[in-house]
Amino acid sequence: MQKDPFVTLGVDESVTQNELYEAYKAARAKWEDKRFSPGEVGTEACEKLDEIEEAYRDAQDVLSSRHFITTVQDKIDQADALIRNRRYDEAQAILDDVSEKTAEVHFLQSVIYYSQHRYNDAVTELKTAVSDEPNNTKYTNALKHMEEKMRTQEDGYARSNVYNYRDDGGNDRSYSNDADYRRGGRGMTPCDCCTSLICADCCCECMGGDLISCC
């Protein structure tokens, strides 16, 4: 017999999307560290975490199927919860249905665009969110990191063009022997990868998640 997902997460069926997410995080926290333990302790922890994940998905489906989501904030909360669970298409459908485009709507839209690698669109949405609420540090910090990411990408692209189109006079000069090239003139260097991961982690932390748990 399948367990009631709300009982598994320790909440009532009248719970909101945000309350459900907080209960989900608390339930995971009890078992996160134990999953690396040897023997039965680690095995049990992994089983519990799987159970919690399934319960969270099922509980979200139950809440999503209800027709009480009428206010703008209700819709925003639901979209927020779906994004945290990487259900971007469902979140997009809800945001499209929101008539009042608040700063938070623009912020959530930017997260969806970011997941689709549409960085210019993500920056545009973040700028709108900051314009609507200039004192909101979540929005301003996210915009700062996104703009830094864009500058990093543009610099890398410019260096790549220099090496792709320069005239070497037809000789057999190897790019692998070029010091500037090895420093990142073409493609992504390990530093570029780290920068991108840090930017992604910052966006995740703005949403309440954590891509890189040690940072």
C-alpha positions in Angstrom: 0.0 0.0 0.0 1.4 3.4 -1.0 2.0 5.8 1.8 0.2 9.1 2.0 2.8 11.6 0.7 1.7 14.3 3.1 2.1 11.9 6.0 5.6 11.0 4.8 6.6 14.7 4.7 4.8 15.4 8.1 2.4 18.0 6.8 -1.4 18.4 6.4 -3.1 18.2 3.0 -4.1 21.9 3.4 -0.4 22.8 3.2 0.7 25.5 0.7 3.4 25.0 -1.9 6.0 26.9 0.1 5.2 25.0 3.3 5.4 21.7 1.4 8.8 22.7 0.1 10.1 23.6 3.5 8.8 20.3 4.9 10.6 18.5 2.0 13.9 20.2 2.8 13.6 19.4 6.5 12.8 15.7 5.8 15.8 15.4 3.4 18.1 17.1 6.0 17.5 14.3 8.4 19.0 11.7 6.1 21.4 13.6 3.8 24.6 13.0 5.7 23.7 9.4 6.7 23.5 8.2 3.0 27.3 8.1 2.9 27.5 5.8 6.0 28.6 2.3 5.4 26.3 -0.7 5.7 22.7 -0.7 6.7 22.7 2.9 7.9 23.7 4.2 4.5 21.3 1.8 2.7 18.4 2.9 4.9 19.2 6.6 4.4 19.1 6.2 0.6 15.8 4.4 0.8 14.4 7.1 3.0 15.6 9.8 0.6 14.0 8.0 -2.4 10.8 7.8 -0.4 10.9 11.5 0.4 11.5 12.5 -3.2 8.6 10.4 -4.4 6.3 11.8 -1.6 7.3 15.3 -2.6 6.5 14.7 -6.3 3.2 13.1 -5.4 2.2 15.8 -3.0 3.0 18.5 -5.6 0.8 16.7 -8.1 -2.1 16.6 -5.6 -1.7 20.4 -4.9 -1.4 21.2 -8.6 -4.6 19.3 -9.4 -6.7 21.4 -7.1 -8.5 24.4 -8.4 -8.0 26.9 -5.6 -5.1 28.6 -7.2 -6.8 31.9 -8.0 -4.7 34.8 -6.8 -1.5 36.0 -8.4 0.6 35.1 -5.3 -0.8 31.5 -5.3 0.3 31.1 -8.9 3.7 32.6 -8.2 4.2 30.3 -5.2 3.3 27.3 -7.3 5.6 28.3 -10.1 8.4 28.9 -7.6 7.9 25.4 -6.1 7.9 23.8 -9.6 11.1 25.7 -10.6 12.8 24.5 -7.4 12.0 20.9 -8.6 13.2 21.7 -12.1 9.8 21.3 -13.6 10.3 24.3 -15.9 7.7 23.7 -18.5 4.9 23.5 -15.9 6.2 26.6 -14.2 6.3 28.4 -17.5 2.6 27.5 -18.2 1.7 29.0 -14.8 3.7 32.2 -15.4 2.1 32.7 -18.8 -1.3 32.6 -17.0 -0.3 35.3 -14.5 -2.0 38.6 -15.5 0.0 40.8 -13.2 3.7 40.6 -14.0 5.2 41.5 -10.7 9.0 41.7 -10.0 8.9 38.1 -8.7 7.3 36.9 -11.9 10.1 38.5 -13.9 12.7 36.9 -11.6 11.2 33.5 -11.9 11.0 33.9 -15.7 14.7 34.8 -15.7 15.4 31.5 -13.9 13.5 29.6 -16.6 15.4 31.4 -19.3 18.7 30.6 -17.6 17.8 26.9 -17.5 17.3 27.2 -21.3 20.7 28.9 -21.7 18.8 32.1 -23.0 21.1 34.3 -21.0 20.2 37.6 -22.8 16.6 37.0 -22.1 17.4 36.1 -18.5 19.3 39.4 -18.0 16.4 41.4 -19.5 13.9 39.8 -17.1 16.3 40.4 -14.1 16.7 44.0 -15.1 12.9 44.4 -15.1 12.7 42.8 -11.7 15.4 45.2 -10.3 13.7 48.2 -11.9 10.4 47.2 -10.2 12.1 46.5 -6.8 15.5 48.1 -6.8 16.1 47.4 -3.1 15.5 43.6 -3.4 18.9 42.1 -2.9 17.9 38.7 -4.3 17.2 40.4 -7.7 20.2 42.8 -7.6 22.6 40.0 -6.7 21.3 37.7 -9.4 21.6 40.4 -12.0 25.2 41.2 -10.9 26.2 37.6 -11.3 24.5 37.2 -14.6 26.1 40.3 -16.1 29.5 39.0 -14.9 28.8 35.7 -16.6 27.9 37.5 -19.8 31.1 39.6 -19.7 33.1 36.4 -19.2 31.5 34.8 -22.2 32.0 37.8 -24.4 35.7 38.1 -23.5 36.2 34.4 -24.3 34.4 34.8 -27.6 36.5 37.8 -28.6 39.7 36.0 -27.8 38.5 33.0 -29.8 37.9 35.2 -32.8 41.4 36.6 -32.6 42.9 33.2 -32.8 40.4 31.8 -35.3 40.9 34.5 -37.9 44.4 35.8 -37.5 46.8 35.4 -40.4 49.7 33.1 -39.6 51.2 33.6 -43.1 50.5 30.0 -44.1 53.1 28.5 -41.8 52.6 25.4 -39.7 52.5 27.3 -36.4 50.7 25.3 -33.7 48.2 26.9 -31.4 49.1 24.5 -28.7 52.5 26.2 -28.5 51.0 29.7 -28.2 51.1 30.9 -24.6 48.1 33.3 -25.0 46.1 30.5 -26.6 46.8 28.2 -23.7 45.6 30.9 -21.3 42.1 30.6 -22.7 42.1 32.2 -26.2 39.8 29.5 -27.6 37.1 27.5 -25.9 36.5 27.1 -22.2 39.4 26.8 -19.8 39.0 25.2 -16.3 38.7 28.7 -14.9 35.8 29.4 -17.3 34.1 26.2 -16.2 34.5 27.1 -12.5 33.2 30.7 -13.2 30.1 29.3 -14.9 29.5 26.8 -12.1 29.8 29.6 -9.5 27.3 31.7 -11.4 24.9 28.8 -11.6 25.3 28.1 -7.9 24.5 31.8 -7.1 21.3 31.7 -9.1 20.3 28.4 -7.4 21.0 29.9 -4.0 18.8 32.9 -4.8 16.1 30.4 -5.4 16.7 28.6 -2.1 18.6 25.7 -3.6 22.3 24.8 -3.7 24.2 23.5 -6.8 27.5 23.3 -5.0 26.9 22.3 -1.4 30.4 23.0 -0.2 30.3 26.7 -1.1 
